[in-house]
Amino acid sequence: KEAMDSGAVEQASTIMSSGTMSSGTDESSTNLGELIFTGTGSAVPCKHRNVTGKYLRMNNGNSMLLDVGEGTVGQLLRSWKSTLPGDVNAIHEYRSRLEGIKAVWISHPHAD
């Protein structure tokens, strides 16, 4: 409730929809973006399940991280490595995707 009342959702929506980033491809209006679960291990991560986290990328290139924990960037790079070619253009795409992160949603604090 506090998050909804704070205006953060509206601000994140504005950030995500503002601006455009061209990746050099013709993106169709049916492309709704990309959602990657960077972890589903919650409080008990293991080798194959990192701590909870999500990466949401809209079709305009802007993205946000939702409730991410340690190791998220490594998880993203491993995920992208499996889907992107291993040439020089892949490095540019990695950089573009990381620079496209416009917001980080933190739903609750931790003492650590």
C-alpha positions, 0 to 999 in steps of 0.5 A: 500500500505504501508503494502505491501511495508514494507515487513510485509506480506512476514514476516508474511507468513514466521512466519506462515509457519515456525516450527511445533507444534504437537497437537498429532493428525494426521492433513490431508493436507485438513485441512486448519486451523481455522478462528475465527471472535472474533468480527464484531462490528467495532466501535459500539460493543455491548454485542453480537458483540465485536470490530472487530478482527480475529484469524487465525490458520494454520494447523501447530499450528502457528496463528496470530491475525488480527486487534484485539481490546480489549476483544479478548482473552476473545472472543477466550476463549469463542469460544474455550470453546464451541468446546473443552471438559471441561477436563484437556486436554482442558486447555493444548489446550487453552495454546497451542493455545495462545502460538501459536500466532506468529504475531499480524497484526495492520492495523491502529493506534488509538488515544486511 
